[in-house]
């Protein structure tokens, strides 16, 4: 029930942000429609734990700022590689083992790799639990291989490693 109420609240807040009209009639209609959609989502099973992971919002408050800092640091690293002609570009294509079991965890990890400049997740092998990753430099590849991002995603996912 908490998940459905949270979904209704998020839908209503999104509706308010996108609408731009704040008459009593439209606010009431938006609220009713948001509640109706959340109820339908609960009844049909679309508002499940992966579709609306309320528990991960608090965990995300620690993960997202960390990821933003990593993106900035990687952007600076990529700029150095591009602008410094003495620094050779050393691209690396490798397989990265992952312990992510849930779809949300795997997608979060793969997207975090891709969002970080200089690295791209180009494929996923679900059976062997591997990501195929391309990195612009050996340093970027080594950062991923060291497992810092994976540990952060595990905490975000609720494993607490």
C-alpha positions as CSV (number, residue, x, y, z in Angstrom):
1,X,0.0,0.0,0.0
2,X,2.9,2.3,0.8
3,X,4.3,1.7,-2.7
4,X,1.0,2.7,-4.4
5,X,0.6,5.8,-2.2
6,X,4.2,6.8,-3.0
7,X,3.6,6.2,-6.7
8,X,0.4,8.3,-6.6
9,X,2.4,11.1,-4.9
10,X,5.2,11.0,-7.4
11,X,2.7,11.0,-10.3
12,X,0.8,13.9,-8.9
13,X,4.0,15.9,-8.2
14,X,5.2,15.2,-11.8
15,X,1.8,16.3,-13.1
16,X,2.0,19.5,-11.1
17,X,5.4,20.3,-12.5
18,X,4.5,19.6,-16.1
19,X,1.0,21.1,-16.0
20,X,1.7,24.7,-15.1
21,X,-2.1,25.2,-14.4
22,X,-3.1,25.5,-10.8
23,X,-6.8,26.0,-10.7
24,X,-8.7,24.0,-8.1
25,X,-10.5,21.9,-10.8
26,X,-7.2,20.9,-12.5
27,X,-5.4,20.2,-9.3
28,X,-8.3,18.0,-8.1
29,X,-8.5,16.2,-11.5
30,X,-4.7,15.6,-11.5
31,X,-4.9,14.2,-8.0
32,X,-7.7,11.8,-8.9
33,X,-6.0,10.6,-12.1
34,X,-2.7,10.1,-10.2
35,X,-4.5,8.0,-7.5
36,X,-6.4,6.1,-10.2
37,X,-3.2,5.3,-12.2
38,X,-1.4,4.1,-9.0
39,X,-4.4,1.9,-8.1
40,X,-4.5,0.4,-11.6
41,X,-0.8,-0.1,-11.5
42,X,-1.1,-2.0,-8.1
43,X,-4.0,-4.1,-9.3
44,X,-2.3,-5.1,-12.6
45,X,1.1,-5.6,-11.1
46,X,2.9,-2.8,-12.9
47,X,3.6,-0.9,-9.7
48,X,6.0,-3.6,-8.4
49,X,9.2,-3.2,-6.5
50,X,11.4,-2.8,-9.6
51,X,9.0,-0.4,-11.4
52,X,8.8,2.0,-8.4
53,X,11.6,1.1,-6.0
54,X,10.7,3.4,-3.0
55,X,13.3,1.9,-0.8
56,X,16.1,2.8,-3.1
57,X,15.3,6.6,-3.0
58,X,17.0,7.0,0.3
59,X,20.0,4.9,-0.9
60,X,20.1,7.0,-4.0
61,X,20.7,10.1,-2.0
62,X,24.1,8.8,-1.2
63,X,24.8,7.1,-4.6
64,X,23.8,9.9,-7.0
65,X,26.1,12.6,-5.6
66,X,29.0,10.2,-5.6
67,X,28.2,9.3,-9.2
68,X,28.1,13.0,-10.1
69,X,31.6,13.5,-8.6
70,X,32.9,10.5,-10.5
71,X,31.4,11.9,-13.8
72,X,33.2,15.2,-13.2
73,X,36.5,13.5,-12.4
74,X,36.2,11.3,-15.4
75,X,35.4,14.3,-17.6
76,X,38.6,16.0,-16.5
77,X,40.5,12.8,-17.2
78,X,39.1,12.5,-20.7
79,X,39.9,16.2,-21.3
80,X,43.5,15.6,-20.2
81,X,43.8,12.6,-22.6
82,X,42.4,14.6,-25.5
83,X,44.4,17.9,-24.9
84,X,47.7,16.5,-23.8
85,X,49.5,15.2,-27.0
86,X,52.2,13.5,-24.9
87,X,49.6,11.3,-23.2
88,X,48.9,8.4,-25.4
89,X,45.3,7.2,-25.9
90,X,45.3,3.6,-24.7
91,X,41.8,2.2,-25.3
92,X,41.0,-1.1,-23.7
93,X,38.1,-3.5,-24.3
94,X,37.5,-6.0,-21.5
95,X,35.0,-8.2,-19.7
96,X,34.0,-7.0,-16.2
97,X,32.5,-9.6,-13.8
98,X,29.5,-8.4,-11.8
99,X,27.7,-9.7,-8.8
100,X,24.5,-7.8,-9.6
101,X,21.6,-10.2,-9.3
102,X,18.6,-8.0,-9.8
103,X,17.7,-6.2,-13.0
104,X,17.7,-2.8,-11.2
105,X,21.3,-3.5,-9.9
106,X,22.6,-4.6,-13.3
107,X,21.0,-1.7,-15.1
108,X,22.2,0.8,-12.5
109,X,25.8,-0.5,-12.7
110,X,25.8,-0.7,-16.6
111,X,24.4,2.8,-16.9
112,X,26.8,4.2,-14.3
113,X,29.7,2.9,-16.3
114,X,28.3,4.4,-19.5
115,X,27.5,7.7,-17.8
116,X,31.1,8.1,-16.7
117,X,33.0,9.7,-19.6
118,X,35.7,7.5,-21.1
119,X,33.8,4.2,-20.4
120,X,31.0,2.5,-22.2
121,X,29.1,-0.7,-21.4
122,X,28.7,-2.3,-24.9
123,X,27.3,-5.7,-23.9
124,X,25.9,-7.8,-21.1
125,X,26.3,-11.6,-20.8
126,X,23.6,-12.5,-18.3
127,X,24.5,-16.2,-18.0
128,X,28.1,-15.5,-17.0
129,X,27.3,-12.2,-15.3
130,X,29.7,-10.2,-17.3
131,X,29.7,-6.7,-18.8
132,X,31.7,-6.0,-21.9
133,X,33.2,-2.6,-21.4
134,X,35.3,-0.2,-23.6
135,X,37.5,2.3,-21.8
136,X,39.4,5.2,-23.3
137,X,42.4,4.7,-21.0
138,X,44.0,2.1,-18.9
139,X,43.3,4.2,-15.8
140,X,39.6,4.2,-16.5
141,X,39.7,0.5,-17.0
142,X,41.6,-0.1,-13.8
143,X,39.2,2.0,-11.8
144,X,36.4,-0.3,-12.9
145,X,38.4,-3.4,-12.3
146,X,39.2,-2.3,-8.8
147,X,35.5,-2.6,-8.0
148,X,34.7,0.7,-6.3
149,X,31.7,1.4,-8.5
150,X,30.4,-2.1,-8.0
151,X,30.6,-1.8,-4.2
152,X,28.7,1.5,-4.4
153,X,26.0,-0.1,-6.6
154,X,25.8,-3.0,-4.1
155,X,25.1,-0.6,-1.3
156,X,22.6,1.3,-3.4
157,X,20.9,-2.1,-4.2
158,X,20.7,-2.9,-0.5
159,X,23.4,-5.6,-0.2
160,X,25.6,-3.4,2.1
161,X,29.0,-4.6,0.8
